[in-house]
Amino acid sequence: MADTLTPPAPSAPAATGIAARAVGASKIYGSGEAEVRALDNISVEFERSKLTAIMGPSGSGKSTLLHCLAGLDRLTAGAIYLGDAEISSMNEKQLTVIRRDKLGFIFQAYNLIPTLDALENMTLPMSLAGRKPDAEWLDTVVTTVRLGDRLKHRPSELSGGQQQRVAVARALLSRPEIVFADEPTGNLDSKSGAEILTFMRKAVDELGQTIVMVTHDPGAAAYADRVVFLADGHIVDELAAPTADSVLDKMRSLGG
C-alpha cells in the first residue's frame, strides 16, 4: 500500500489565494436584554493550503464562526465566501451540495454511524453523493491513518483515537476544497491527538489541503501556520508561525 500523501490527480484549487472568508459577519442570538452577539462584524480570510487555528476564551465566538464558515449556521448579517462563491446567500438545497462536494468536517464527537464499519463510515459522504473514491487515494489515506487492519470494525470496536482517525479519513477522502475541524483532538489522549494533528499537518504540507481548526489547546495550535484569536465576538489578534508558548501567552492575556 502507498505510504506517501500523493493524490492520484490534482483536483484541488491552486495553492495561492483565499479558500474562505467572512465579510462583516455578525451572528446574534435572542433579542432585547437577552441578546447575545456571538459574532460582531468580523472580517477574516483563510488562505488556501494552510492550517489555520481559531482560538479564544469560552464564549468568544470561535465555534460560531467555524459553523457559519462551514454553512452549518446562518449569519444575522454579513457574508461568507467559499472561494468566489457567496454561500451565505444560498438556500438549503444549494448549501447541501456545497457541503457534500466541497467541504470536509472533523468534529470532536466523531459523528460516526454505529452500524457501519470503519470503511463504510469513511466512504459514506461519497456513497450518498453516488460517487466512488479513487482506489489509490483511498489506499493512501487508509495507510496514512493506519487503519488498514480496522476497516471492518464498527465504531464500538475502535478506540477513541481510531474513531477520530476514521473521521479525519472521511473528511479528506473526497479531497475537499477546505476542511473544517471543531476541537478535533478534544476527546483524545495526548498521543492520539498528536497523531491526528501530524496527519492534518501532512495533508496541508504534502497535499495542499486547506484546514481551519477550532481548538482550545496551545499545543494543537502550534501545528498551525497561523492562529486567529477571538474575544467577545471580535477578532483581537493573530500569530504567524505559532509555538505552544506564544499561543499560551496570548491566551493568558485574553483571559482564556
N, C-alpha and C positions, 0 to 999 in steps of 0.2 A: 504494500500500500504506500501511497505517497506520503512524504514526511515534510514537505515544504508547502508554504501557503502560496501556491501559484494557481490562479483561476484558469480554466481552460480557454476562455475567450474574454477579452476585456469588454464588459458591457456597462461598467460604471462610468459616470461623467468624468470629465477632465480633472486633474489633481489640483487645479487652481480654481479660485472663485469661492463663492458663498453657497453652502449647501442649504442653510436655513437661516431665517432672520425674523425677528419681531420688530414691528414699527409702531411706536406709540401704543403698546399693548397694555390694556387695563382689564382687570377682572375683579368685579365687585359682587360680593355675596350679601344678601339681605338689604335692608333699607333703613333709613332714619337712624335712630340710636344703635340699632343692631347691625348697621352696615360694616362690612369688613372689606377693605380694599387690598386684596391679596396681591395684585399687580397694579402698579401705579405709573402708567405712561412709560413703560420700559421699551427701549430700542436697543437691540443687540444682534450681532451677526455671529454665525458659526461657520468656520472655514471648512472646505472640503479636505478630506484626507488628514484630518486632525482629530485628536481625542480631547474634548473639552469637558471639564468638570464644572458643575454648578454647585456652589456651597452657600451656606448661610445658617443663622440660628433657626431653631424651631419656629415655624410660623412666618418665615421670611418670604415665602412665595416660590421657593425653588421647585417643588414638585408641581405646583400650579403652572409655572412657566413651562416645565417639561411636557405636561399633559396638553397644554394649549399648542405648543410647537408640534406635537405629535397628532394633533387633530382629535384628541380624546376628550377635550373640553373646549368650550367656545368662549372667546373673549367677549367682554362687555363693550369694549371699544378698541380700535386699532386693527392691525392686520398681521397675519402670519404668512410667510412665503416659504415654500419648498422650492429651491432653485428660483425660477422666474414665475412659478405658479402661486397665486394667492389662494391658499387653502381655507382661509378663514371665511371666505365668501361662498364656499362650496356647500351644496346640500349633502344630506347624509349619504345618499347613494354614491355621489362623486367621492366623498371622503372615504367610503368603504373601499373603493377601487384604489385610491391613493395609498391607503394604509396597507392594502393587500400587496400591491405591486411595487411600491417604492420605499416603504418603511419597514424597519425591524424593531422589535421591542424585547427588552430584557427587564423583568420585574423581580423584585425581592421575593415575591411569593411563588416564583417559578411558573405558575399557571399551566401546569401540565394536565393532560386528561388521564385520569387514573386507570381507565380501562384500555388505554393504548400503550403499546410498548415504546421503548425509547426511540426507535427508528420511526415509528408511526407518528410520535409526537414531533419529532424533528421535521418531518415532511408534511405535516398536517396543513399548514397555510398554503403550500403549493398544491396539495391534493385538492383543497377546497377551490382553488383557482383553476383546476383542471390541467395543471402542469406537472411534469415530472422533473426532478432535479437532475442536473448533469451528473452522470455516474462518476466521472473522475473528480469533480468538485465535491460530491458527497463523500467520496473516499478520503479526500484530503481533509475535509472538515472533521469527519469521524476520527481519523487518525490523530489530528491535532488536538482534539478534546479528549483523546484517549478513552474512547468508549466502544472500541471495536468488539470487545467481549461482553458488552452490556446491551447490545442493540435489541435483544428480545426480552429484556427485563422491563417490567412495569415500574412506574414511579415508586410504589411502595417497596420495591425490591432494590432501590437505589439509595445511596447516601445523599445528604443534602448537597454536597459538592457535586456529585454525579448528576443530580436532578438539575442543578443550575448549569452544568455543562451542556446538558440536553437543551436547556432554554437558550443558551448562547448559540449553540449549533443551529437551532431553529431560526434564530434571528438572522444569522449570516448566510443560511443556505440559499436563499433567493438572491443573494448579492444585492441588497437594497441600497438605495442612494444614501440613506442615513439610518443609523441605529440609535434608538433612544433607550437608555438604561436607567432605571429608577432604583437606587440603592442595590445594585446587582450583587454585592457581597455582604449585604446586611445580615443575612441569616447563616453565614458560613464561618467556619473557624479560620484562623489566620492562614493556614497552609492552603486550604481550598480557595480562599479568597484571592491569595496571591496567584494561584494557578489561573483563575478566571481573568484577573487583571492582566497577567502576562499574555494570555491568548488575545485579549482585546487589543493590547498594545501591538502585538504582532500583526493583527488584522489591519491596523492602521498603517504600520510601517511597511508591510510587505504586500498588502492588497490595495492600499489607498482607501480603505474603508473610512467612513466618517462616523464618529460616535460622540454623542452628547450624553453625559452621565451625571445624575444627581448622586451625591454622596455626602455623608457627614464625617467621613474618615480621612484625616490628613494623609495617612499612608496610601490610601486608594487614590486620592487626588494627585499624589506625587507621580503617578503613572501618566498623567495628562500632559498635553502640550501647553495648556492654558487653563487657569481657573477663574471663573466669574463668580463674584461674591454678591449675594443679595442680603438686604436687611429691610424689613418693613415694606416690602413690595417694590423696592428700588434697587438698581444696580449701584453698588457703592465702591467697588474696586475690582481689579483683576490682577492676576500674576501670570507671567510667562515663565516657562521652564521651572515650574514649582518644585520645591522639596517639601518633605513632610514637616520640617521645622518652620519653613517660611509660611506654609499654609496654617500651621498651628498658631504661629504668632499673629497672623491676620485674623483668624477666627477668635482668638482671645480678645483682640481689640474690638471685635464686633459683638462680643458677649455671647458667642456661640459655643 
